[in-house]
Amino acid sequence: MNVSEGHLTQQYLLDYLTIFDNIEESYDHLVLQNMFLYRMSVDGGFHARVVSSILNHEEDRGLLLSLLSDCAEADNAKASLKEWLTSSYAAADGKRKEVLACLLRSHISGTNKTAELFAESETKIPESIWRTKSRAAVIDKIKNSDMYFGAGRRPFWHAFPLDLAAAHLAGVKELSADVIYDAVVCVAGAWFSTLSEEEMIIWLNMPRVTPEEWEKIVRPLLDIADPTPAVSAADWLYASGNYDAALDLYANITLAYAGSEAEKPAFEMMGEILTEFKDFDNAFESYKNAFLLCRKTDKYAIAEGLKNLCITGDDLGEDMQEYYARITRLAEELPSDKRCMLYLSFSAAMRKRRNYANEYRWIEEIVGTEDCPEEIFSAAMNRLSEMNIYLDYSGNPDTEKLSAADSAVEAALAVEKGDFAYFGFDPVCALFWYNRAASAVPELKDRILPKMFSAAVAAGLVSDAAGYARGTPALEAVVHAQDTDEFALAVNAVNKAVTASLSRGIESAAAVIYPAFLFLSEEKRRSAAEQILESRSTRDDERSRVSLALGSVYLDLGMISAARSMLRAALRANPGSEIRSRILIELAWMESEEGEYKQAVETYRLALKQNERFPAAWAGIAKASIRMGEFEAALSAAKEAVLLNPAEDSYRHMKEALEIVCTEPKSETADKLFCLPGAENTAYAAVLYAEASGLDVAAAWSASSVSDVLAFR
């Protein structure tokens, strides 16, 4: 059975999770393997680099091609990932069943914490400690590690570069992109698990693929008889913003597959990219080559080719009236559906060039065409409605207002593409899209400046980053932190940024400290913190607030002992009751995350002495008490939390579940999971109850509320 979202990836994850005899010694290795799977799933360049290596290695190539052949012969019925995991769980036993439970809980929670849950089940050390350890391992060993904590989804949902090549080489080109992807990642993950930690780190720290490297990676695609893999790779490069590499590959496609169906669209895409580069002369030549290839085909293709020539000729300032007249004559001879498609294509081109008068004219042609296809008519009417909002006093499209509206849409789309590129490990392309957004709407630049700065830093473009950082101490600190000789400048800049941010709150102070500290060694972080605190006064709780911010940063960096020391230093600065209660809450939360539940309860109670109407403190006591199996004490605290904040779902869940458990306790493990908030805990509690009662375990994995769990209890 093929399963969407990574059947074979999950199968591989299951297999490698079950091989560890000593999870504590193997954990960092496991984290790096998870990071590899993550990067394979979002970074098309890295994905292509790995697939290229597999295809150039005889043994790995044979394994991948045979696996793809097996996939083609398998039952192709689709199932959701959860359905597949649930059925696998029902059929498993021993450690494999335990690992499947971790996978399901991770999937249900919408996070990637399978390894942490598995480590907790093996060692009985809280999952939160393993989560901190995971982050610390990544930060310590991987450059630009913050990109690893991004979206975690494939940015483009068609085939990654070289995936189709593998399928064609295996003779199973009919396989879907997601099935091919699963097989590729399965083999790649198995290969990666054989590397030493040093080799893993080298791979994970590889920078983005350059245009020159792309040329080498995609060159073998041109030797495959079918042009589809090469075209797919070129399309991906174009969609991801790697225009230089895409242009080069499209040009090679026109040479390698001359006379094939791929030649004409490749020339058209070259024209599109060259137009983006504003190289109108060469764009015209590309479109002319495409037009020459369609002269003996149908009239629609001829009209479409002439359209591209007309629009590019307009860009060159040429008189294209004769061409337009010819298109009009051809359009009259086309069936209504083709004619409307041509008109829609013209209207889109006019809109792109902000020629709204002509766009309006082409849309009116569509609306006035008899037997216009419903989807085209609907699109035209929607656009007509948009344009009618922006008509001037004469009833003509208001170019200025329409242009501003379209620029805003283009800028928003460019920012979205930039975010995808950034979390897809291609910061150079991210910067390209962010700059495009700023070009479309100049006033947007200040708002996306931090994104542009982050992309420049991730790409190693230090001079560009310094330009974006100018005048912003928090950003300047990051630039200085990357240079070991500029530590003093980095500390000075962070200090200024902290002072400026304190008026906006403790969270704001932590936000300006973290990016610079990310690039400092642990020793220098401690030194910087000492210098930042040196001149801080105890007046107005300044020293306490800065210490609290530094403690939060240390926690984010996985420096638990340093965080604890900093939070205690914040208390020693004699803060007022409000800040003291916040510090105690943070300290209690950290103690709870470390599994020190009894100490956490005591610290939460100290916080309540400062402010007894603090619902988070009561909820913290309830959670810590649940972890210790002290359900009566937990219920009492949960009732207080709900009383103070009845709108919080997690508080209500704890109260309702605890009332049931205190009345009729069952299994302590299942009861704890039942009472703890979190969708993954609720579902797993239902499963454990179902197993004990002999009920439907597969159905129990869908439990999402207290009432759902009761059906299996």
C-alpha positions in Angstrom: 0.0 0.0 0.0 1.3 3.5 -0.8 0.8 6.0 1.9 0.9 9.8 1.4 3.3 12.0 3.4 6.1 9.5 3.6 5.3 5.8 4.0 8.8 4.6 3.3 10.3 7.5 5.2 8.4 6.5 8.2 9.2 2.8 7.7 12.9 3.8 7.6 12.4 5.8 10.8 10.8 2.9 12.5 13.7 0.6 11.5 16.5 2.8 12.7 14.8 3.7 15.9 14.6 0.1 16.9 18.3 -0.7 16.6 19.6 1.3 19.5 20.5 -0.6 22.6 21.7 2.4 24.5 19.6 5.4 23.6 21.6 7.9 25.7 24.8 7.1 23.8 23.1 7.0 20.4 20.9 10.1 20.8 23.0 12.7 19.0 23.4 10.3 16.1 19.7 9.9 16.0 19.0 13.6 16.1 21.3 14.1 13.1 19.5 11.4 11.2 16.2 13.2 11.8 17.8 16.4 10.6 18.9 14.7 7.5 15.3 13.4 6.8 14.0 16.9 7.5 16.4 18.6 5.1 15.8 15.9 2.4 12.1 16.8 2.6 12.4 20.6 2.2 15.6 21.4 0.4 15.4 20.5 -3.3 19.1 21.3 -3.9 20.2 19.0 -1.0 17.7 16.4 -2.2 19.2 16.5 -5.7 22.7 16.3 -4.4 22.0 13.2 -2.4 20.1 11.5 -5.2 22.9 12.3 -7.6 25.3 10.6 -5.2 23.0 7.5 -5.0 22.7 7.2 -8.7 26.5 7.5 -9.2 27.1 4.7 -6.6 26.6 1.2 -8.1 25.2 -0.5 -5.0 23.0 2.4 -3.8 21.7 2.9 -7.4 20.8 -0.8 -7.7 19.0 -0.7 -4.3 17.0 2.4 -5.3 16.0 1.1 -8.7 14.9 -2.3 -7.4 12.9 -0.6 -4.6 11.1 1.6 -7.2 10.4 -1.5 -9.3 8.9 -3.1 -6.2 6.7 0.0 -5.6 5.4 -0.2 -9.1 4.2 -3.8 -8.5 2.7 -3.1 -5.1 -0.9 -2.5 -4.3 -1.4 1.2 -5.1 -4.4 1.8 -2.9 -3.9 5.1 -1.0 -4.2 5.6 2.7 -3.5 8.4 5.0 -0.3 8.3 7.0 -2.3 8.0 10.2 -4.3 5.0 8.8 -1.1 3.2 7.8 0.5 3.8 11.2 -2.6 2.8 13.0 -2.9 -0.5 11.1 0.8 -1.1 11.7 0.5 -0.5 15.4 -2.4 -3.0 15.7 -0.2 -5.7 14.0 3.1 -4.9 15.9 4.5 -6.1 19.2 7.5 -5.4 21.5 9.7 -2.5 20.8 8.3 -1.9 17.3 4.8 -1.3 18.9 6.3 1.2 21.3 8.0 3.0 18.5 4.8 3.1 16.4 3.1 4.6 19.4 5.7 7.4 19.5 5.3 8.0 15.8 1.5 8.2 16.1 1.7 10.6 19.1 4.2 12.8 17.2 1.9 12.8 14.1 -1.2 13.6 16.1 0.5 16.5 17.9 1.7 17.9 14.6 5.3 18.0 15.7 8.5 16.1 14.9 9.3 14.7 18.4 9.3 11.0 17.7 12.9 10.6 18.8 12.2 12.5 22.0 9.1 10.4 22.9 11.0 7.2 22.1 14.0 8.3 24.2 11.6 9.0 27.1 10.0 5.5 26.8 13.4 3.9 26.8 15.0 5.8 29.7 12.1 7.2 31.7 13.8 10.6 31.4 11.2 13.2 30.5 10.7 13.9 26.8 11.2 17.6 27.5 14.8 16.9 28.5 15.4 15.1 25.2 13.8 17.9 23.3 16.3 20.3 24.9 19.1 17.9 24.1 18.0 17.7 20.5 18.1 21.5 20.1 21.4 21.8 21.8 22.9 19.1 19.6 21.7 20.8 16.4 22.8 24.3 17.6 26.3 23.1 18.5 27.0 21.1 15.4 25.1 22.7 12.5 25.7 26.1 10.9 22.6 28.3 10.6 20.8 25.8 12.8 17.7 28.0 13.2 16.7 27.0 9.7 16.2 23.5 11.0 13.4 24.7 13.2 11.3 26.0 10.4 8.2 24.8 8.5 9.3 21.2 7.9 7.1 20.7 4.8 8.0 20.3 1.2 7.8 23.7 -0.4 6.8 22.5 -3.8 4.5 19.5 -4.2 5.7 18.2 -7.5 8.7 16.0 -8.1 12.0 17.0 -6.6 14.9 17.3 -9.1 16.3 13.9 -10.1 13.4 11.9 -8.6 11.8 11.3 -11.9 15.2 10.4 -13.4 15.4 7.5 -10.9 12.0 6.3 -11.9 12.8 6.4 -15.6 16.0 4.5 -15.0 14.0 1.9 -13.1 11.5 1.7 -16.0 8.6 2.7 -13.8 7.9 6.3 -15.0 4.2 5.8 -14.2 4.8 6.1 -10.4 3.5 9.2 -8.7 5.9 11.9 -7.4 5.1 11.1 -3.8 5.8 7.4 -4.1 9.1 8.1 -5.9 10.0 10.6 -3.2 9.3 8.0 -0.5 11.5 5.4 -2.1 14.3 7.9 -2.6 14.3 9.1 1.0 14.1 5.5 2.2 17.4 4.6 0.4 19.0 8.0 1.2 18.1 7.6 4.9 19.5 4.1 5.1 22.7 5.3 3.5 23.0 8.3 5.8 22.6 6.0 8.9 25.9 4.3 7.9 27.9 7.5 8.1 30.0 8.5 11.0 28.9 11.5 13.0 31.6 13.7 11.5 30.5 12.7 8.0 26.9 13.4 8.9 27.8 16.9 10.1 29.7 17.6 6.9 26.6 16.7 4.8 24.2 18.7 7.0 26.5 21.7 6.8 26.8 21.7 3.0 25.7 25.1 1.6 23.0 25.6 -1.1 23.7 24.1 -4.5 25.4 26.7 -6.8 24.4 27.2 -10.5 27.7 25.5 -11.4 27.0 22.5 -9.2 23.4 22.3 -10.6 25.0 22.1 -14.1 26.9 19.0 -13.0 24.0 17.4 -11.1 21.5 17.7 -14.0 23.9 16.9 -16.8 23.1 13.1 -16.7 19.4 13.9 -17.2 20.1 15.0 -20.7 21.3 11.5 -21.6 17.9 9.9 -20.8 15.9 9.2 -23.9 12.7 10.7 -22.4 13.0 14.5 -21.7 10.5 14.4 -18.8 13.1 14.1 -16.0 15.1 17.0 -17.4 12.0 19.2 -17.9 10.7 18.3 -14.4 14.1 19.4 -12.9 14.1 22.6 -14.9 10.5 23.4 -13.9 11.5 22.9 -10.2 14.5 25.2 -10.6 12.3 27.8 -12.1 9.5 27.5 -9.5 12.0 27.7 -6.7 13.6 30.8 -8.0 16.9 29.3 -9.2 16.5 31.2 -12.5 20.1 31.0 -13.7 20.3 27.2 -13.3 16.8 26.8 -14.9 17.7 28.9 -17.9 20.9 26.8 -18.5 18.9 23.5 -18.2 16.1 24.7 -20.5 18.8 25.8 -23.1 20.4 22.3 -22.9 16.9 20.7 -23.3 16.4 22.5 -26.6 19.7 21.0 -27.8 19.4 17.5 -26.3 15.8 17.0 -27.4 15.6 18.9 -30.6 12.5 17.9 -32.5 10.8 16.5 -29.4 7.7 17.9 -27.7 9.9 19.3 -25.0 11.7 21.8 -27.3 9.0 24.4 -27.8 8.0 24.8 -24.1 11.7 24.9 -23.2 12.2 27.9 -25.6 9.1 29.5 -24.1 10.4 29.1 -20.6 13.7 30.6 -21.7 11.8 33.6 -23.0 9.9 33.9 -19.7 13.2 33.9 -17.7 15.0 36.3 -20.0 12.0 38.6 -19.8 12.3 38.4 -16.0 16.0 39.4 -16.5 14.8 42.2 -18.8 16.9 40.8 -21.6 14.2 41.5 -24.1 16.4 40.9 -27.2 17.2 37.4 -26.3 13.7 36.8 -24.9 12.4 37.7 -28.4 14.8 35.3 -30.0 13.7 32.5 -27.7 10.0 33.2 -28.3 10.7 33.3 -32.1 12.4 29.9 -32.0 9.3 28.6 -30.1 7.0 30.2 -32.7 8.9 28.6 -35.6 8.4 25.2 -34.1 4.6 25.6 -34.0 4.0 27.0 -37.5 2.9 23.6 -38.8 0.7 22.8 -35.8 -2.8 24.0 -34.8 -4.0 27.6 -35.1 -4.2 28.1 -31.3 -0.5 27.3 -30.9 0.4 29.7 -33.7 -1.7 32.5 -32.1 -0.2 31.8 -28.7 3.3 32.0 -30.2 2.5 35.2 -32.0 1.1 36.6 -28.7 4.5 36.0 -26.9 6.3 37.7 -29.8 3.9 40.7 -29.7 4.3 41.3 -26.0 8.1 41.0 -26.1 8.1 43.2 -29.2 6.2 45.8 -27.2 8.8 45.6 -24.5 11.4 46.3 -27.1 9.4 49.3 -28.4 8.7 47.7 -31.8 5.6 48.2 -33.8 3.7 44.9 -33.6 0.4 46.0 -35.1 0.7 43.6 -38.0 1.2 40.7 -35.6 -1.8 41.7 -33.5 -4.0 41.9 -36.6 -2.9 38.4 -37.6 -3.7 37.1 -34.1 -7.2 38.7 -34.4 -7.8 36.9 -37.7 -6.6 33.6 -36.2 -8.8 34.0 -33.1 -11.9 34.4 -35.2 -11.1 31.0 -36.7 -10.7 29.2 -33.3 -13.4 27.4 -31.5 -14.8 29.4 -28.6 -13.0 27.5 -25.8 -9.6 28.0 -27.5 -10.4 31.6 -28.3 -11.3 32.3 -24.7 -8.0 30.6 -23.5 -6.1 32.9 -25.9 -7.9 36.0 -24.6 -7.3 35.0 -21.0 -3.6 34.6 -21.7 -3.5 38.1 -23.3 -5.4 39.6 -20.3 -2.9 38.0 -17.9 0.0 39.4 -19.8 -1.5 42.8 -19.9 -2.1 42.7 -16.2 1.5 41.7 -15.6 2.6 44.8 -17.5 0.1 47.0 -15.8 -1.6 47.7 -19.1 -5.1 47.7 -17.5 -7.0 49.3 -20.4 -6.0 46.4 -22.7 -6.5 43.9 -19.9 -10.1 45.2 -19.5 -10.6 45.0 -23.3 -9.5 41.3 -23.4 -11.7 40.4 -20.4 -14.7 42.0 -22.2 -13.9 39.9 -25.2 -14.1 36.7 -23.0 -17.3 37.8 -21.4 -18.8 38.6 -24.8 -17.9 35.2 -26.3 -20.7 32.7 -26.7 -20.2 29.2 -25.3 -17.3 30.4 -23.2 -16.1 27.6 -20.8 -17.5 28.1 -17.3 -14.1 28.2 -15.5 -12.7 30.8 -17.9 -16.0 32.9 -17.8 -15.9 32.7 -14.0 -12.2 33.8 -13.8 -12.9 36.7 -16.2 -16.0 37.9 -14.2 -14.1 37.7 -10.9 -11.3 39.9 -12.4 -13.8 42.2 -14.0 -15.4 42.7 -10.5 -12.0 43.5 -9.0 -11.3 46.0 -11.8 -14.7 47.7 -11.5 -13.8 48.7 -7.9 -11.0 50.8 -9.3 -12.6 52.8 -12.2 -12.0 56.5 -12.6 -14.6 59.2 -13.2 -14.7 58.4 -16.9 -15.4 54.7 -16.3 -11.9 53.6 -17.3 -9.6 51.4 -15.1 -7.7 53.5 -12.6 -4.1 52.4 -13.4 -2.6 53.9 -10.2 -5.0 52.1 -7.8 -5.0 48.8 -9.7 -1.2 48.8 -9.9 -1.0 49.4 -6.2 -3.4 46.5 -5.5 -1.6 44.2 -7.8 1.8 45.2 -6.4 0.5 44.3 -2.9 -0.6 40.9 -4.1 2.7 40.2 -5.9 4.7 41.4 -2.8 2.8 39.1 -0.5 3.3 36.2 -2.8 7.0 37.0 -3.1 7.4 37.1 0.7 5.7 33.7 0.9 8.0 32.3 -1.7 10.9 33.8 0.2 9.8 32.1 3.4 9.6 28.8 1.6 13.0 29.2 0.1 14.5 30.2 3.5 13.2 27.2 5.3 14.0 25.2 2.2 17.7 25.9 2.9 18.1 28.3 -0.1 18.7 31.7 1.5 20.0 33.2 -1.7 16.7 32.5 -3.4 14.9 33.7 -0.3 16.8 37.0 -0.6 15.8 37.2 -4.3 12.1 36.9 -3.4 12.3 39.3 -0.5 14.0 41.9 -2.6 11.4 41.4 -5.3 8.7 42.1 -2.6 10.5 45.2 -1.5 10.8 46.3 -5.1 7.0 45.8 -5.7 6.0 47.7 -2.6 9.0 49.8 -1.3 7.2 50.7 2.0 7.2 47.0 2.8 11.0 46.9 3.0 11.2 48.0 6.6 8.8 45.2 7.7 10.6 42.4 5.9 14.1 43.8 6.7 14.7 41.2 9.4 13.8 38.4 6.9 16.2 39.9 4.4 18.9 40.1 7.0 18.4 36.5 8.2 18.6 35.3 4.6 21.8 37.2 4.0 23.3 35.8 7.2 22.3 32.3 6.3 23.7 32.7 2.8 27.0 33.9 4.2 26.6 37.3 2.5 28.2 39.2 5.3 28.5 42.6 3.5 24.8 42.4 2.5 23.8 41.5 6.0 25.8 44.4 7.4 24.0 46.7 5.0 20.6 45.5 6.2 21.7 45.7 9.8 23.0 49.3 9.7 21.4 51.4 12.4 19.7 48.4 14.1 21.8 47.3 17.1 20.2 43.8 17.4 21.1 43.0 13.8 24.5 44.6 14.0 25.3 42.4 16.9 24.7 39.3 14.8 27.1 40.5 12.1 29.8 41.2 14.7 29.1 37.9 16.5 30.2 36.0 13.4 33.6 37.6 13.5 35.7 36.3 16.4 37.7 39.6 16.4 34.6 41.7 16.9 33.3 40.2 20.2 33.5 43.5 22.0 31.5 45.2 19.3 28.9 42.4 19.4 28.5 42.7 23.1 28.1 46.5 22.8 25.5 46.2 20.1 23.5 43.6 22.1 23.6 45.8 25.2 22.2 48.7 23.2 19.5 46.5 21.7 18.5 45.1 25.1 18.2 48.7 26.6 16.0 49.7 23.6 13.8 46.6 23.9 13.1 46.6 27.6 10.3 49.0 27.3 8.6 46.6 25.0 8.8 43.7 27.4 11.1 40.8 28.5 10.2 38.7 25.5 11.4 41.5 23.2 14.7 41.6 25.1 15.2 37.9 24.7 14.4 38.2 21.0 17.2 40.6 20.4 19.7 38.6 22.5 19.1 35.2 21.0 20.2 35.7 17.3 23.7 37.0 18.3 24.2 34.4 21.0 23.5 31.7 18.4 26.8 32.5 16.7 28.8 32.7 19.9 30.5 29.9 21.7 29.1 28.8 25.1 32.0 30.5 26.9 31.5 33.8 25.0 27.8 33.7 25.7 28.5 33.6 29.4 31.0 36.4 29.1 28.6 38.5 27.1 25.9 38.0 29.6 28.2 39.1 32.4 29.1 42.3 30.5 25.4 43.0 29.6 24.4 42.7 33.3 27.4 44.7 34.6 25.9 48.1 34.3 22.3 47.1 35.0 20.5 48.7 37.9 18.2 47.1 40.4 16.0 50.1 40.0 12.7 49.4 38.2 13.6 45.7 38.2 15.9 46.3 35.3 18.6 43.8 36.3 15.9 41.2 37.1 14.2 41.7 33.7 17.5 41.4 31.8 18.5 38.3 33.8 15.1 36.7 33.1 15.5 37.5 29.3 19.0 35.9 29.4 17.7 32.9 31.2 15.0 32.4 28.5 17.7 32.6 25.8 19.9 30.1 27.6 16.9 27.7 27.7 16.4 28.1 24.0 20.0 27.3 23.4 19.8 24.2 25.5 22.0 25.6 28.3 20.0 24.3 31.2 22.4 24.8 34.1 23.3 28.3 32.8 19.6 29.1 32.5 18.9 28.0 36.1 21.8 30.1 37.4 20.6 33.2 35.5 17.0 32.8 36.8 18.3 32.5 40.4 20.4 35.6 39.7 17.3 37.4 38.6 15.7 36.5 42.0 18.7 37.8 43.9 18.3 41.2 42.2 15.4 41.8 44.6 12.6 42.3 42.0 9.1 43.5 42.7 6.3 41.0 43.2 5.2 41.0 39.6 8.6 40.2 38.1 9.4 37.9 40.9 6.3 35.8 40.2 7.3 35.6 36.5 10.8 34.5 37.3 9.5 31.9 39.7 7.1 30.6 37.0 9.9 30.3 34.5 12.1 28.5 37.1 9.3 26.2 38.0 8.5 25.4 34.4 12.2 24.6 33.8 12.2 22.3 36.9 9.1 20.6 35.6 10.6 20.1 32.2 13.6 18.5 33.8 11.4 16.1 35.7 11.9 17.7 39.1 8.2 17.8 39.7 8.2 18.1 43.5 10.6 21.0 43.4 8.5 22.6 40.6 5.4 22.4 42.7 7.2 24.2 45.6 8.5 26.9 43.2 5.0 27.4 41.7 3.6 27.9 45.2 6.3 30.6 45.9 5.1 32.3 42.7 1.5 32.2 44.0 2.6 33.9 47.2 3.5 36.9 45.0 0.3 36.6 42.9 -2.3 34.1 44.0 -4.4 34.9 40.9 -1.9 33.5 38.4 -3.7 30.7 36.5 -0.5 29.5 34.8 1.0 28.7 38.2 -2.0 26.7 39.3 -2.0 24.9 36.0 1.8 24.2 36.4 1.1 22.6 39.8 -1.7 20.5 38.3 0.6 19.2 35.5 3.5 18.5 37.9 1.2 16.7 40.3 -0.3 14.6 37.5 3.2 13.5 36.5 3.8 12.4 40.2 0.5 10.5 40.2 -0.9 12.9 42.9 -4.3 13.3 41.2 -6.3 14.8 44.2 -3.7 17.6 44.5 -3.7 18.1 40.8 -7.5 18.4 40.7 -7.5 21.0 43.4 -5.0 23.1 41.4 -6.8 22.5 38.1 -10.0 23.8 39.6 -8.2 27.1 40.6 -6.7 27.4 37.1 -10.2 27.0 35.4 -11.7 29.5 37.9 -9.2 32.1 37.0 -9.1 31.4 33.2 -12.2 29.4 32.2 -11.5 30.0 28.5 -8.3 27.9 28.4 -9.1 24.5 26.9 -6.1 22.8 28.5 -7.1 23.8 32.0 -10.7 22.5 31.4 -9.4 19.3 30.0 -7.3 18.6 33.1 -10.1 19.4 35.5 -12.7 17.2 33.7 -10.2 14.2 33.3 -9.0 14.5 36.9 -12.5 14.5 38.2 -13.1 11.1 36.4 -9.7 9.7 37.5 -10.1 10.6 41.1 -13.6 9.0 41.1 -12.6 5.8 39.3 -8.8 5.3 38.9 -7.6 2.7 36.3 -4.0 2.2 35.1 -1.7 4.9 36.5 0.1 5.4 33.2 -3.0 5.7 31.2 -4.6 7.9 33.8 -1.6 10.3 33.7 -1.8 10.6 29.9 -5.6 11.1 30.1 -5.2 14.0 32.5 -2.4 15.7 30.8 -3.3 18.2 28.1 -2.2 17.6 24.5 -3.9 15.7 21.6 -1.1 13.1 21.6 -1.7 12.3 25.3 -5.4 12.1 24.9 -5.3 9.6 22.0 -2.6 7.4 23.6 -4.6 7.2 26.8 -7.6 6.0 24.9 -5.5 3.4 23.2 -4.1 2.1 26.5 -7.6 1.9 28.0 -8.9 0.2 24.8 -6.1 -2.4 25.0 -6.9 -3.2 28.6 -10.7 -3.4 27.8 -10.3 -5.4 24.6 -11.9 -2.6 22.6 -11.1 -1.2 19.1 -7.5 0.1 19.4 -7.4 1.6 15.9 -10.5 3.7 16.6 -9.0 4.8 19.9 -6.2 6.6 18.1 -8.8 9.1 16.9 -9.9 10.1 20.4 -9.5 13.9 20.9 -11.6 14.8 23.9 -12.5 13.6 27.4 -15.8 12.2 26.2 -14.0 10.3 23.4 -11.6 8.7 25.9 -14.6 7.6 28.1 -15.8 5.4 25.3 -12.7 3.3 25.7 -12.3 3.6 29.5 
